[in-house]
Amino acid sequence: MRTLRTLRTVVLAVTAVAAIGLTSGQALAAAGLSMTFVGRAAGGGMNSSGGASEISAYSPATQRLFVTNGMTNKIDIWNLAKPTAPVLISSMTLPSATGVQSVATNGTLVAAAATAGDGTDDKFEPGRVFIFNTSGTLDTRAPSGVEVGMLPDSVHFSPDGKTLVVANEGEPKDYCQVNGDFVAANDPKGTVSIIDVTSATLSATTIDFSAYNANAAGIRTAGGRIYGPGATVAQDLEPEYVAISTDSKTAFVTLQENNAVAEVDLATKTVTRIMGLGYKDHSVAGSGLDPSDREVSSSQGAVTIGTWPVFGMYQPDNIATFTGSDGAKYFMTSNEGDSREYPCLLGGTSTSTLEAEDGRIGANGIDGQSGADGLLGRLTVTRFAPSVSTANLTYGGETFASGTPAYTSAYSLGARSMTIWKVPAGAGIGSAVKVADTGDLIEQKTSVLYPTFFNNDGKSSNGGFNAFDSRSDNKGPEPEGIATGHAFGMQLAFVGLERQNGVMAFDVSNPASPRFLDYLNTTNYSSTSGANYATSTNAGDVSPEGILFVSASDSPTGKPALMVSYELSGTTAIYNLNGTALVPGVPTGVTAVANGRAVTVSWTRPSEDGGGAITEYHVTSKPGGYTCTADATTACKLEQMPAGREYTFTVKALNIAGSSAASAASTAVKIGTFKPAAPSAIKLRAGSSSLRVEWRRSNYNGGSKITKYVATAKPGGASCTSTGRSCVIEELTAGQKYSVKVVAENAVGTSTEVGTDRVLVGVQQGAKSIAQRSPLAVNWLVRSHSPGKVKGSIVAGDCSIADGRITATGAVGSMCQVKVTVGRAPGFAPMTRTLDLEVRAPRDYEEIFARRR
């Protein structure tokens, strides 16, 4: 066993840390990120019923914050449109709820976990999860809530928003025996409830740990704890908090008192693994702790962070998950520590007297080492295994230490750190793989930044604060809340220190080597007004409980943000995360769906927005380079895509720093072939028994080559076809008026028809009809508005010209062709026209201007 370090040596070590030039209150931010206060939602402090702000959830679409209020057993709904001054919209009452423990949202639905009943021993009744919309209207599928396990302590939506997972703690009432037997009903089973929120009806599948009842020894060997006197494994395991993998397939559930984490397969709804966390060796350099609150005197402590011959049980409260750059799944824990305190826990018989798991190492120390108060004597450790002492007692099959024995090994509660873990290979029971631990960094940093308030905490009785160093003999700063997210090119982790009051930020991009970034504490330590924090209006933010990371793209501030719920002060503080924005990550999961000639492209936004809000997305097709743009949504539509081709699509995300790389291409979609568009601009040129039909080609072939155009005359139905722009309909009846319909055809079908007005056949295109006044003498005057003279000559046919008049001498239907020259002003050439004339009856009089020959 190592020799204990002296107080002088440890204090000198702390002084060396301070030599980096930082003083109390200074920012201790590494390059890459800093945190700044924006505003707070003040819910009313804490009273005997609980804190007014414990867990919160945020809906980006509505900019609403939902906060559990333990004082009123309601959900407070805040408007964060102006994050510097949040506005309370309403406080929502949950039917039959007697305690509200947790809240979560997928952006559209909100879920709150609560105890329910008549107010008598409600934690031993099934709990309920209430689901409502962001306006506070309860879901009609379950207006009275969904029944879950006993004492629901944590509720979370899966990242895809489809599943709710609830950790139901199932705390015991006592461990007292009746007629020498353990009363199973007094220790409910810890359970996990799973709810599919996409179902037409809402109900929970609640699973327990009965399958592991025969594996108590295996769990202990793996570094977990099963120690409730007389309890089965299923009763002893107490689910505390939930985190869900980024692929929405796996839930990780902390079993805090048991120093373990459970893994749950959400598809099969089974517990697939129990992972023991093992124990932290505080005798190793860099993993020390401050174990005493009385280094100087019976009322005065000092900073004595150093290596000591004790172990720490991790016992995490909160947990968070992320996928590393190596593709592996990691989970992080905030190692708060927790002890049991129930009647008969240590072998007593009173059903009303609480008996605590933890006791002080005491005067006899560890294995003969000094247990003086200024060294290890004040440190609280578990009386149960794995602690070993010279005065062990046994009750209900479990061994615990009694009084102040000499410990041969001692295990304190909590590890005063954040730890990064990986899942072990195999299934069933095993030890989680520790990747990294922050060691004693948290205590080292706070001792430098807040030396006057090191390891102290707030008083719920008077709105003030306990003495410096007063928590060192217990669980120190008590890391509790934890959150993770992407910003500024880093995988970030944030840890809330329940007793020390601040929030620490780490870069965990390299999971094996977490990098400290910043620490922010917005507590007003000079505030002592009021009976408690419910009436103390100037305490700032005291005792962080829950932490939310909000990306810049979702944040009401336009920057990455933290929303931290503080239990004692009853506030939820909003912090900006400041850094250098990078281009966003690449959008993923690009899909394309064709509907006619339109294609809707959708995608999943990048997990990393670079620390700058994504302002728009650009979608590009291949081939063709057709594009569409979306603002804050993750879908857009391309209209009127050319048909008959296959397309893939890529997406880029843009923020203030620039554009991401293009996403992986979507699967190919084919725009089908369609009927062509109709031709246009139909023109007719009439002959003596024919019609020449001209048109403008279709502007859209439907994705298939146009095989022909068909022109059809009505009446009669005579037609002509062409692959070009004109055709002639023959064998029409002279003197008959016809209209023409033209269509385009391809392999799919025929376009709509485009028609013309009726045209008289029997007059050649470009002819002047002459109205006949007598069968043998029809006069028609050629007039000119030009100053020159009109000259004419007969080319062919039965007519004559005299004095500017053309006289038709033939019978009705006869033709005459005349060339007419009209003089023009000086300097302009004469204008010559050739007229084709046909003698017609007066009732059919019609003029069609001659075309230039």
Salt bridges, closest charged atoms under 4 A:
ASP121 OD2 - LYS173 NZ 3.61
ASP139 OD2 - ARG141 NH2 2.81
GLU147 OE1 - ARG128 NH1 3.91
GLU171 OE1 - LYS123 NZ 2.97
ASP208 OD2 - LYS189 NZ 3.53
ASP236 OD1 - ARG340 NH1 2.75
GLU238 OE2 - ARG340 NH2 3.10
ASP247 OD2 - LYS329 NZ 3.21
GLU263 OE1 - ARG273 NE 3.18
ASP293 OD1 - ARG378 NE 2.99
GLU357 OE2 - ARG225 NH1 3.01
ASP373 OD2 - ARG294 NH1 3.77
GLU398 OE2 - ARG220 NH2 3.35
ASP437 OD2 - LYS280 NZ 2.74
GLU443 OE2 - ARG416 NH1 3.11
ASP457 OD2 - ARG499 NH1 2.66
ASP473 OD2 - ARG360 NH1 2.67
ASP473 OD2 - ARG378 NH2 3.68
GLU478 OE2 - ARG471 NH2 2.61
GLU478 OE2 - LYS475 NZ 3.70
GLU478 OE2 - ARG499 NE 2.99
ASP507 OD2 - ARG515 NH2 3.31
ASP541 OD2 - ARG40 NH2 2.74
ASP554 OD2 - ARG605 NH2 2.20
GLU608 OE2 - HIS486 ND1 3.97
GLU616 OE2 - HIS618 NE2 2.76
GLU694 OE2 - ARG685 NE 3.38
GLU694 OE2 - ARG692 NE 3.15
GLU745 OE1 - LYS708 NZ 3.85
ASP836 OD2 - ARG853 NH2 2.16
GLU838 OE2 - ARG840 NH1 3.82
ASP844 OD2 - ARG840 NH2 3.81
